Amino acid sequence: MDLASIAFLVLAALLVGSALAVVTSRNIVHAALFLVLVFGVAAGIYVLLNAEFIAIVQILVYAGAVTILILFSIMLTHNPNSRGSNPFNRQSLIAAFIALALCAGIIFAFSQNGVFTGTASQAVTNGSGTVQNIGNLLYSPSGFSYVLPFEIASLVLLVAIVGAIVIGREEDK
């Protein structure tokens, strides 16, 4: 095994462990801080894939902005009278079934795509993570462009911010 494979295995184990900590943490603030770790480790995996620009965007947007948005919404909507901020409920069996179905679907999609056979590594070697190729995908005037999904994601974030402000103002009255 080379150094990149060992680094990937360590990062993957850390990613899975911190993702499980996000889901199982009883304290919502601790779950948000574990989410920062998930985003940071995902950026490390992007660096291993030679996609440095995506890794930096991962750190800036997700570990920075989205996590701060989550923490602000927790602070604005936190009810001091509630005992547990992230209690387990009776739907854990249904959630486990849905998670297993999703996992099976992802494994099936990856096996059909050639990820397990090694044919997907050509996307990394041809420089698909460069800033120029990402810009062409986002704003290409010819062919399919990702401008509409990009704008929809920004609208979803705007609605989340406005919703947190509205909920916060309702509690002040």
Phi, psi and omega in degrees: 000138178269177185294324180294322179292320178294318178297321178295317180297320178294315180295321180294318178295319178294322179295313180294318179296316180287329175293321175295325178293326176298316185285324186264354182291134179279334180266124186292330178289320176296323177297320178293324178289325173294330177294325174299319178295320177300314181295321179293318179292323176298323176295323176297323177292324175297322178296320177297333179271009180062034176244070186294323180297316179294325178296317179294319177295322177301315180293312184292311187280307186278304183292333179269287191288312184292320179293321176296321177298318178296315180295321176296319180292327175295316181292325181285330185251006183291128178262114183292344180278346181279140183281307181250129183273345179219064185283152173282146180237188185280001182263017183292328178292318177294319179295322178294320178296316179295320179295318178294320177296319177295318178297317178296321178295320179293317178296320178296317180295319179293323181290330178280339184270348179091014180291319182284338181270350176097000181282344180279351181288348178292332179294329180281322185284339181270010175079037183286348181264012181284160182296322181295316179292323178294318177297321177295322178291321182288316191235030181289124179287337178251143180080195181282135180236151180262022181293316182296312176298326178296317179289325178294320178297322178292325176292323178297318177295322178295318178296322178295320179293315180296321178297319178295323179292317180296316179295320179295323179287328179293327180286335180289336184285000000 
